[in-house]
């Protein structure tokens, strides 16, 4: 058990809640998603596009309150933008 694991006790059983994590590789599977999209639409896109199981599990771990997500930044606020890479396209 790590410090990031979350458990719920129910009488004599412990249930481990899924820990959501994103990496650039995982998040890149959602770049071509049909934004804006709901959680269920993103899960459907991930399944149809053959995204890794971790992407689908991360999306399923999100609370479904009917929110519409405009971009990957709404799901993973630390997602780097092109400006973060300090690449000047005009130079090439």
Secondary structure, 3 states (H helix, E strand, C coil): CCCCCEEEEECCEEEEECCCCCCHHHHHHHCCCCCCEEHHHHHHHHHHCCCCHHHHHHHHHCCCCCCEECCHHHHCCCCCCHHHHCCCHHHC
